[in-house]
Amino acid sequence: MSEPLPIGSKAPAFKAQASDGRTYALGDLLKSGPVALVFYPGNNTPG
């Protein structure tokens, strides 16, 4: 597991698959305006 980014730093470029099956790239989303990234580490994990 990598270290978290410091608060206020820019997110690195990445692509991720959403629950609708589509793959989203952060750079593409930012072309439309600000993006809020929310991570829920407990989802789909054991325990």
Backbone as CSV, one residue per row, in Angstrom:
resi,resn,N_x,N_y,N_z,CA_x,CA_y,CA_z,C_x,C_y,C_z
1,MET,0.852,-1.178,0.000,0.000,0.000,0.000,0.891,1.232,0.000
2,SER,0.561,2.198,-0.840,1.372,3.405,-0.927,0.952,4.417,0.139
3,GLU,1.828,5.362,0.363,1.557,6.418,1.346,0.515,7.390,0.788
4,PRO,-0.346,7.935,1.634,-1.328,8.915,1.155,-0.642,10.211,0.746
5,LEU,-1.287,10.931,-0.143,-0.785,12.236,-0.562,-1.049,13.250,0.539
6,PRO,-0.177,14.238,0.662,-0.438,15.298,1.643,-1.717,16.061,1.284
7,ILE,-2.401,16.552,2.281,-3.621,17.332,2.065,-3.297,18.529,1.183
8,GLY,-4.133,18.756,0.174,-3.967,19.887,-0.722,-3.133,19.597,-1.953
9,SER,-2.529,18.401,-2.030,-1.720,18.081,-3.209,-2.618,17.642,-4.356
10,LYS,-2.088,17.713,-5.570,-2.848,17.316,-6.748,-2.849,15.796,-6.886
11,ALA,-3.964,15.257,-7.303,-4.064,13.812,-7.533,-3.272,13.447,-8.785
12,PRO,-2.599,12.306,-8.777,-1.890,11.882,-9.982,-2.886,11.443,-11.056
13,ALA,-2.450,11.467,-12.302,-3.312,11.009,-13.394,-3.600,9.521,-13.201
14,PHE,-4.856,9.127,-13.360,-5.201,7.710,-13.246,-6.480,7.421,-14.004
15,LYS,-6.720,6.153,-14.251,-7.962,5.662,-14.838,-8.536,4.643,-13.861
16,ALA,-9.859,4.602,-13.780,-10.511,3.653,-12.881,-11.821,3.190,-13.487
17,GLN,-12.157,1.935,-13.232,-13.413,1.395,-13.718,-14.487,1.653,-12.671
18,ALA,-15.622,2.159,-13.124,-16.740,2.465,-12.237,-17.704,1.281,-12.185
19,SER,-18.654,1.369,-11.288,-19.618,0.280,-11.124,-20.517,0.109,-12.344
20,ASP,-20.551,1.123,-13.224,-21.351,0.995,-14.444,-20.568,0.300,-15.566
21,GLY,-19.326,-0.110,-15.261,-18.505,-0.815,-16.229,-17.652,0.087,-17.105
22,ARG,-17.899,1.386,-17.067,-17.116,2.328,-17.871,-15.809,2.661,-17.160
23,THR,-14.780,2.982,-17.947,-13.504,3.418,-17.397,-13.420,4.927,-17.524
24,TYR,-13.079,5.573,-16.431,-12.983,7.026,-16.385,-11.541,7.429,-16.134
25,ALA,-11.081,8.453,-16.858,-9.748,9.011,-16.661,-9.895,10.363,-15.980
26,LEU,-9.110,10.601,-14.954,-9.201,11.864,-14.226,-9.000,13.049,-15.151
27,GLY,-8.027,12.971,-16.037,-7.756,14.078,-16.961,-8.945,14.418,-17.829
28,ASP,-9.684,13.403,-18.273,-10.873,13.653,-19.092,-11.968,14.327,-18.283
29,LEU,-12.151,13.908,-17.049,-13.182,14.497,-16.198,-12.868,15.954,-15.859
30,LEU,-11.583,16.255,-15.664,-11.180,17.620,-15.316,-11.429,18.610,-16.446
31,LYS,-11.566,18.140,-17.671,-11.849,19.032,-18.797,-13.215,19.692,-18.656
32,SER,-14.112,19.057,-17.891,-15.455,19.591,-17.689,-15.568,20.479,-16.457
33,GLY,-14.529,20.533,-15.641,-14.567,21.350,-14.433,-13.997,20.600,-13.250
34,PRO,-14.157,21.164,-12.050,-13.622,20.533,-10.838,-14.209,19.142,-10.606
35,VAL,-13.410,18.296,-9.968,-13.817,16.918,-9.677,-13.587,16.650,-8.196
36,ALA,-14.545,16.042,-7.532,-14.386,15.611,-6.139,-14.103,14.111,-6.142
37,LEU,-12.985,13.716,-5.554,-12.635,12.299,-5.463,-12.979,11.801,-4.070
38,VAL,-13.738,10.727,-4.006,-14.134,10.151,-2.733,-13.754,8.685,-2.759
39,PHE,-13.006,8.255,-1.765,-12.590,6.863,-1.663,-13.185,6.257,-0.410
40,TYR,-13.772,5.100,-0.566,-14.378,4.395,0.552,-13.658,3.061,0.679
41,PRO,-12.616,2.986,1.520,-11.791,1.784,1.570,-12.504,0.546,2.111
42,GLY,-13.601,0.705,2.821,-14.283,-0.451,3.391,-15.187,-1.175,2.406
43,ASN,-15.466,-0.575,1.273,-16.382,-1.171,0.309,-15.739,-2.374,-0.390
44,ASN,-16.456,-3.475,-0.450,-15.996,-4.697,-1.105,-14.706,-5.246,-0.513
45,THR,-14.470,-5.035,0.760,-13.309,-5.610,1.411,-13.777,-6.499,2.557
46,PRO,-13.023,-7.553,2.847,-13.435,-8.430,3.944,-13.338,-7.716,5.296
47,GLY,-14.138,-8.130,6.208,-14.048,-7.611,7.552,-15.055,-6.591,7.821
